[in-house]
Amino acid sequence: MEIFKEFTFEAAHHLPNVPPTHPCARVHGHSFTLRVWVRGPLDRKAGWVVDFADIIERAAPMIAELDHHDLNEIPGLENPTTELLARWVWKRLKSQLPGLSRIEIRETATTGCVYDGSD
């Protein structure tokens, strides 16, 4: 079984490796949506795969680090594409959330990335 918990955060960024005329070369912001997916067996006694509160507890410090910040200023996110942001999130959560199966990041309602730890 697979469950997910969704988070939102606001952040600014620019993409330093695109041509200067590209719109994303300028500083701009997004209302990001992050979904954290966890896969595992259903615990017969508890009735869940993992307590959603556990996902919140492990993700909260990372969300605070991202929310209302310039992503380019966060170590490891100097080129904060959605793909690299997804990988960055994965690396922070994988050791804390057994069963982490994928990360989904949306920078707009129609644009995003799904990352499962493989490249």
Backbone hydrogen bonds in HBPLUS format (Angstrom, degrees):
<---DONOR---> <-ACCEPTOR-->    atom                        ^
c    i                          cat <-CA-CA->   ^        H-A-AA   ^      H-
h    n   atom  resd res      DA  || num        DHA   H-A  angle D-A-AA Bond
n    s   type  num  typ     dist DA aas  dist angle  dist       angle   num
A0040-GLY N   A0001-MET O   2.93 MM  39  5.64 159.9  1.97 161.7 168.4     1
A0003-ILE N   A0038-VAL O   2.85 MM  35  5.41 163.5  1.88 156.0 158.4     2
A0038-VAL N   A0003-ILE O   2.88 MM  35  5.41 157.1  1.93 145.9 153.1     3
A0005-LYS N   A0036-VAL O   2.97 MM  31  5.34 145.6  2.09 138.2 148.4     4
A0036-VAL N   A0005-LYS O   2.89 MM  31  5.34 165.2  1.91 153.1 157.0     5
A0007-PHE N   A0034-LEU O   2.70 MM  27  5.05 157.6  1.75 153.4 161.1     6
A0034-LEU N   A0007-PHE O   2.79 MM  27  5.05 169.3  1.80 146.5 150.1     7
A0009-PHE N   A0032-PHE O   3.06 MM  23  5.29 154.8  2.13 137.2 142.0     8
A0032-PHE N   A0009-PHE O   2.75 MM  23  5.29 133.2  1.97 170.5 171.8     9
A0068-HIS N   A0010-GLU O   2.44 MM  58  5.16 158.1  1.48 155.7 161.5    10
A0011-ALA N   A0030-HIS O   3.18 MM  19  5.78 160.1  2.22 157.5 163.3    11
A0030-HIS N   A0011-ALA O   2.92 MM  19  5.78 154.1  1.99 162.1 168.9    12
A0012-ALA N   A0069-HIS O   3.02 MM  57  6.26 161.0  2.06 145.4 151.6    13
A0071-LEU N   A0012-ALA O   2.84 MM  59  6.14 160.1  1.88 168.1 161.7    14
A0013-HIS N   A0028-HIS O   2.82 MM  15  5.74 151.8  1.90 165.6 175.2    15
A0028-HIS N   A0013-HIS O   3.00 MM  15  5.74 159.5  2.04 154.1 158.4    16
A0015-LEU N   A0024-CYS O   2.78 MM   9  5.63 168.0  1.79 150.4 153.2    17
A0022-HIS N   A0019-PRO O   2.92 MM   3  5.44 162.0  1.95 120.6 126.6    18
A0025-ALA N   A0022-HIS O   2.97 MM   3  5.48 164.6  1.99 120.0 124.8    19
A0026-ARG N   A0023-PRO O   3.34 MM   3  5.97 158.8  2.39 112.1 117.2    20
A0033-THR N   A0106-ARG O   2.91 MM  73  5.07 152.6  1.99 142.9 150.8    21
A0106-ARG N   A0033-THR O   2.82 MM  73  5.07 159.4  1.87 149.3 155.8    22
A0035-ARG N   A0104-GLU O   2.76 MM  69  4.95 160.8  1.80 149.1 154.6    23
A0104-GLU N   A0035-ARG O   2.93 MM  69  4.95 160.7  1.97 146.9 150.2    24
A0037-TRP N   A0102-ARG O   2.96 MM  65  5.16 168.8  1.97 165.0 161.7    25
A0101-SER N   A0037-TRP O   2.86 MM  64  5.53 167.3  1.88 135.1 139.5    26
A0039-ARG N   A0099-GLY O   2.75 MM  60  4.99 166.9  1.77 141.1 140.0    27
A0043-ASP N   A0048-TRP O   2.92 MM   5  5.41 165.4  1.94 132.3 134.8    28
A0047-GLY N   A0043-ASP O   2.63 MM   4  5.29 149.7  1.71 147.9 157.9    29
A0054-ASP N   A0051-ASP O   2.88 MM   3  5.35 136.9  2.07 110.8 122.2    30
A0055-ILE N   A0052-PHE O   3.09 MM   3  5.17 118.7  2.49  96.9 111.6    31
A0056-ILE N   A0052-PHE O   2.99 MM   4  6.33 163.7  2.01 155.2 159.5    32
A0057-GLU N   A0053-ALA O   2.92 MM   4  6.06 163.7  1.94 146.3 150.7    33
A0058-ARG N   A0054-ASP O   3.13 MM   4  6.28 156.7  2.19 144.0 149.2    34
A0059-ALA N   A0055-ILE O   2.96 MM   4  6.08 149.1  2.06 150.1 158.9    35
A0060-ALA N   A0056-ILE O   2.87 MM   4  5.73 146.6  1.98 155.5 161.9    36
A0062-MET N   A0059-ALA O   3.07 MM   3  5.42 118.1  2.47 109.8 124.7    37
A0063-ILE N   A0059-ALA O   2.96 MM   4  6.16 161.8  1.99 161.2 167.3    38
A0064-ALA N   A0060-ALA O   2.98 MM   4  6.16 159.9  2.02 153.2 158.3    39
A0065-GLU N   A0061-PRO O   3.08 MM   4  6.31 142.0  2.23 136.6 146.5    40
A0065-GLU N   A0062-MET O   3.08 MM   3  5.00 120.5  2.45  92.4 107.5    41
A0066-LEU N   A0062-MET O   3.13 MM   4  6.46 137.8  2.32 143.2 154.1    42
A0066-LEU N   A0063-ILE O   3.10 MM   3  5.14 129.3  2.37  96.7 109.9    43
A0067-ASP N   A0063-ILE O   2.81 MM   4  5.86 165.3  1.83 162.7 166.4    44
A0069-HIS N   A0066-LEU O   3.25 MM   3  5.63 132.0  2.49 144.5 133.8    45
A0073-GLU N   A0070-ASP O   2.97 MM   3  5.67 157.5  2.02 121.9 128.5    46
A0074-ILE N   A0071-LEU O   3.04 MM   3  5.42 167.3  2.06 116.8 120.9    47
A0077-LEU N   A0074-ILE O   2.87 MM   3  5.47 157.0  1.92 149.4 151.1    48
A0081-THR N   A0079-ASN O   2.81 MM   2  5.98 137.3  1.99 113.1  99.3    49
A0085-LEU N   A0081-THR O   2.89 MM   4  6.07 152.3  1.97 150.1 158.5    50
A0086-ALA N   A0082-THR O   2.94 MM   4  6.14 154.6  2.00 145.3 151.6    51
A0087-ARG N   A0083-GLU O   3.13 MM   4  6.45 157.8  2.18 145.2 150.6    52
A0088-TRP N   A0084-LEU O   2.93 MM   4  6.09 155.4  1.99 142.4 149.5    53
A0089-VAL N   A0085-LEU O   2.92 MM   4  6.17 160.7  1.96 154.5 158.4    54
A0090-TRP N   A0086-ALA O   2.96 MM   4  6.18 165.0  1.99 149.6 154.0    55
A0091-LYS N   A0087-ARG O   2.98 MM   4  6.24 163.1  2.01 153.4 156.6    56
A0092-ARG N   A0088-TRP O   3.29 MM   4  6.56 143.4  2.43 140.7 149.7    57
A0092-ARG N   A0089-VAL O   3.04 MM   3  5.25 126.6  2.34 101.6 115.6    58
A0093-LEU N   A0089-VAL O   3.05 MM   4  6.31 143.7  2.19 152.6 163.2    59
A0093-LEU N   A0090-TRP O   3.13 MM   3  5.27 126.6  2.43  99.2 113.0    60
A0094-LYS N   A0090-TRP O   2.86 MM   4  5.69 158.3  1.91 165.3 166.9    61
A0096-GLN N   A0093-LEU O   2.92 MM   3  5.19 134.5  2.14 108.1 121.8    62
A0097-LEU N   A0093-LEU O   2.91 MM   4  5.92 135.0  2.12 163.0 176.7    63
A0100-LEU N   A0097-LEU O   2.98 MM   3  5.57 146.1  2.09 146.4 143.5    64
A0103-ILE N   A0115-TYR O   2.74 MM  12  5.17 152.1  1.82 149.6 159.5    65
A0115-TYR N   A0103-ILE O   2.78 MM  12  5.17 161.1  1.82 154.1 160.6    66
A0105-ILE N   A0113-CYS O   2.87 MM   8  5.35 160.6  1.90 156.0 162.5    67
A0113-CYS N   A0105-ILE O   2.78 MM   8  5.35 147.7  1.89 149.6 160.6    68
A0107-GLU N   A0111-THR O   2.98 MM   4  5.92 142.7  2.12 143.1 154.8    69
A0108-THR N   A0111-THR O   3.46 MM   3  5.15 167.7  2.48 140.3 138.9    70
